[in-house]
Amino acid sequence: MDWLNDFINSVRSLEMPPALNDILDIAVLAFAILELIKFMRDTRTGSIVKGVLILLVVYLFAYIVNMKVTLYLLSKVFSIGVLALIVLFQPELRRSIEKVGYFGWGMISKLGGESSDVGAWSKAIDIICDTCDNLSATTTGAIIVLERETKLGELVETGKVLNAEPSNELFNTIFFPKTPLHDGAVIMRDGLIYAAACFLPKPENEKLLPSELGSRHRAAIGMSENSDAVVVVVSEETGGISIAENGKLIRGYSKDTLKRALRDKILSDKIKARLKNADNRSGQSSN
């Protein structure tokens, strides 16, 4: 029962004033637990975690009453189960690690100053929203991927590199049903239309998605499952505007709500505040 003695000694050590390394240790552990809870809440791990907890309870009971066969079998299950869970939740784990890198790099970028492409993104977001509003009115399907920290080079290779300044005319030309580039997604990088006619990955659990979702919405969900990109979709059937992010699809956006959402997800806090003040001034001048 060495683990019990270690636990008792750990409890006794808490009677002494905590040192700096103890405080840092607690902070890191609390952060890790919080991220784990978010990970379980935002992914499909909930029911599996319940099953693992039940197995742990059975293992503890078997250990107390010395059920040797059960202990042996459960130890084998746990040794294989860890590897199986890593394989099963590989997309979720990769996305979580990417978020950690995105968070860290974002902090470094803020310390180093504003990104040079923020101005380009500000202009691009306005054009995207205008374009989606026009495409929605004419029920023209479209899918636009806004690349963030995760680079999408392997998907760019499936389409045609344009590296062009965004405009309503260019978007309308790309997504017009008779053009060669309309069948696929536009990938935007640093506020530019980097590539068009790109093919996106399928969702991990496509069979579990609502049957009314078309191929564009499914592709958008699949893209958001495999990267930190924000994907904007215009429905060809209804003209509805949606956003896919982190494997989730939110529908029912208007031009104004889409603009607020994209600014919130893409732009830095300082630029968002500046644009908000500019919108307020323009609104006051128009009145």
Summary of the structure (lengths in Angstrom):
residues: 287
radius of gyration: 24.5
end to end distance: 76.7
largest distance: 80.4
contacts: 805
relative contact order: 0.10
helix: 61%
strand: 13%
